[in-house]
C-alpha cells in the first residue's frame, strides 16, 4: 500500500488494502482513508475513518502521525499521507 501511495498509484494502493485478510483491524482501515481520499471518494474515506474510531475511540489524524512515526516513515511521507486525511476533513 505505502509504496503505491508514495508513487501516486492510489488505485493500486487501494487494491492492496482490499486484499488484506484482516479487514476489521485498525491498520487496514486507516489505509482506506488515505486511498479513498486521494481517489476523490471522500464519503468512503470518511466511512473508513469512522470505522477506525469504532476500533479505537482515540483515533485521529494526530494518532495517524504517531503511528507512521512509530514505523519510522520519513517526515515528508508522513506530511503527504496526512494531506490525504485532510482532504477527507481530518486534520491534526
C-alpha positions in Angstrom: 0.0 0.0 0.0 2.6 2.6 1.1 4.8 2.0 -1.9 2.0 2.5 -4.3 0.8 5.5 -2.3 4.2 7.0 -2.4 4.3 6.6 -6.2 0.8 8.3 -6.6 -0.7 5.0 -7.7 -3.7 5.3 -5.4 -6.0 2.8 -7.1 -3.2 0.2 -6.7 -2.8 1.2 -3.1 -6.5 0.7 -2.6 -6.4 -2.7 -4.3 -3.7 -3.9 -1.9 -5.8 -2.8 1.1 -8.8 -4.6 -0.3 -6.8 -7.8 -0.5 -5.7 -7.7 3.2 -7.1 -10.8 5.0 -7.9 -8.8 8.2 -10.3 -6.1 7.1 -11.6 -5.3 10.6 -8.3 -4.1 12.1 -7.3 -0.5 12.6 -4.1 -0.8 10.5 -6.2 -1.9 7.5 -9.0 0.7 8.0 -6.6 3.7 8.2 -5.2 2.8 4.8 -8.6 3.1 3.2 -9.0 6.6 4.5 -5.9 7.9 2.6 -6.5 5.9 -0.6 -10.2 6.8 -0.9 -9.4 10.5 -0.2 -6.8 10.6 -3.0 -9.3 9.0 -5.4 -11.8 11.7 -4.6 -14.2 9.3 -2.8 -14.5 11.3 0.3 -17.7 9.7 1.6 -15.8 6.3 1.6 -12.8 7.9 3.2 -15.0 9.2 6.0 -16.8 5.9 6.4 -13.5 4.2 7.0 -12.3 6.9 9.4 -15.5 6.2 11.4 -14.6 2.5 11.4 -11.1 3.5 12.8 -12.8 5.3 15.6 -15.1 2.3 16.3 -12.0 0.2 16.7 -10.1 2.8 18.6 -12.1 5.7 20.1 -9.0 7.8 20.4 -8.2 7.7 16.6 -7.4 11.0 15.0 -5.1 12.4 12.3 -2.6 13.1 15.1 -2.7 9.5 16.1 -2.1 8.6 12.4 1.1 10.7 12.6 2.2 8.9 15.7 1.7 5.5 14.1 3.7 6.5 11.0 6.4 7.9 13.2 6.5 4.7 15.2 7.2 2.8 12.0 9.9 5.3 11.1 8.4 6.7 7.9 10.2 9.8 6.8 8.6 13.1 7.6 7.9 14.1 4.0 5.9 10.9 3.6 4.0 11.5 6.8 3.1 15.0 5.8 1.9 13.7 2.4 -0.1 10.9 4.0 -1.7 13.4 6.3 -2.7 15.6 3.4 -4.9 12.8 2.3 -6.6 12.7 5.7 -7.0 16.5 5.5 -8.8 16.0 2.1 -11.3 13.9 3.9 -11.7 16.6 6.6 -9.4 15.2 9.3 -6.6 17.5 10.3 -4.1 17.3 13.2 
